[in-house]
Amino acid sequence: MLWVLIWVLLVVVAVAYLATRVWGVWGQFKELTAEVAHASDTLTGLQAQAERLGDRTPPAPLAVFGDPRQLRRERHATRGALKQERRARQAARQPRWARPVD
């Protein structure tokens, strides 16, 4: 009879332990669902804001992946244009008597 009482006590303790573990997992599951709902609301707001801002143009491809000859031509063209703009600004700052006659 004593063995039956020991086994019943072991089963009761095991059930109580499992019940506390299940209760803890249930609480964590409720917290998880609340966090997922919050994240979903945040994502919905961000998507609405992105749609309101509209589609943006894709960024230019990185120069590292471009053709070196084409990039060199673009660089020389840009430097030439900047040099002409700089000369025009310098000429505009000069007094009239110091400007070259063309």
C-alpha positions as CSV (number, residue, x, y, z in Angstrom):
1,M,0.0,0.0,0.0
2,L,2.9,2.3,0.7
3,W,4.2,1.9,-2.8
4,V,0.9,3.0,-4.3
5,L,0.9,6.1,-2.1
6,I,4.5,6.9,-3.2
7,W,3.5,6.5,-6.9
8,V,0.4,8.6,-6.5
9,L,2.5,11.3,-4.8
10,L,5.1,11.2,-7.6
11,V,2.3,11.5,-10.3
12,V,0.7,14.4,-8.4
13,V,4.1,16.2,-8.2
14,A,4.8,15.5,-11.8
15,V,1.4,16.9,-12.9
16,A,1.9,19.9,-10.7
17,Y,5.3,20.6,-12.2
18,L,4.0,20.1,-15.7
19,A,1.1,22.4,-15.0
20,T,3.4,25.2,-13.8
21,R,5.6,24.8,-16.9
22,V,2.5,24.9,-19.1
23,W,1.3,28.0,-17.3
24,G,4.6,29.7,-17.8
25,V,4.7,28.8,-21.5
26,W,1.2,30.1,-21.9
27,G,2.2,33.4,-20.3
28,Q,5.2,33.7,-22.6
29,F,2.9,32.8,-25.6
30,K,0.5,35.7,-24.7
31,E,3.5,38.1,-24.4
32,L,4.7,36.9,-27.8
33,T,1.3,37.4,-29.5
34,A,1.1,40.9,-27.9
35,E,4.6,41.8,-29.2
36,V,3.7,40.4,-32.7
37,A,0.6,42.5,-32.8
38,H,2.6,45.6,-31.8
39,A,5.2,44.9,-34.5
40,S,2.4,44.3,-37.0
41,D,0.8,47.7,-36.2
42,T,4.2,49.4,-36.5
43,L,4.9,47.7,-39.8
44,T,1.4,48.7,-41.1
45,G,2.1,52.3,-40.2
46,L,5.5,52.2,-41.9
47,Q,4.1,50.7,-45.1
48,A,1.4,53.4,-45.1
49,Q,4.1,56.1,-44.8
50,A,6.2,54.5,-47.5
51,E,3.2,54.5,-49.9
52,R,2.4,58.1,-49.0
53,L,6.0,59.1,-49.8
54,G,5.7,57.4,-53.2
55,D,8.2,55.4,-55.2
56,R,11.7,56.8,-55.1
57,T,14.1,56.5,-58.0
58,P,16.6,53.7,-57.6
59,P,20.1,54.9,-56.6
60,A,22.8,55.2,-59.3
61,P,24.9,52.1,-59.6
62,L,28.2,52.2,-57.8
63,A,31.1,53.5,-59.8
64,V,33.2,50.6,-58.7
65,F,31.2,48.3,-61.0
66,G,31.3,50.7,-64.0
67,D,33.5,50.7,-67.1
68,P,36.8,52.5,-66.2
69,R,37.1,54.1,-69.6
70,Q,33.6,55.6,-69.5
71,L,34.2,56.7,-65.9
72,R,37.4,58.4,-66.9
73,R,35.7,60.3,-69.7
74,E,32.9,61.4,-67.3
75,R,35.6,62.5,-64.8
76,H,37.4,64.6,-67.5
77,A,34.2,66.1,-68.7
78,T,33.2,67.0,-65.2
79,R,36.6,68.5,-64.4
80,G,36.5,70.5,-67.6
81,A,33.1,71.9,-66.9
82,L,34.1,72.8,-63.3
83,K,37.3,74.5,-64.6
84,Q,35.2,76.5,-67.1
85,E,32.7,77.5,-64.3
86,R,35.6,78.5,-62.1
87,R,37.2,80.6,-64.8
88,A,33.8,82.3,-65.5
89,R,33.4,83.1,-61.8
90,Q,37.0,84.5,-61.6
91,A,36.4,86.6,-64.7
92,A,33.1,88.0,-63.3
93,R,35.0,89.0,-60.1
94,Q,37.6,91.0,-62.0
95,P,37.1,94.7,-62.6
96,R,36.2,95.7,-66.1
97,W,39.6,97.1,-67.0
98,A,41.3,93.8,-66.1
99,R,39.1,91.5,-68.2
100,P,40.5,90.1,-71.4
101,V,39.1,91.5,-74.6
102,D,37.6,88.9,-76.9
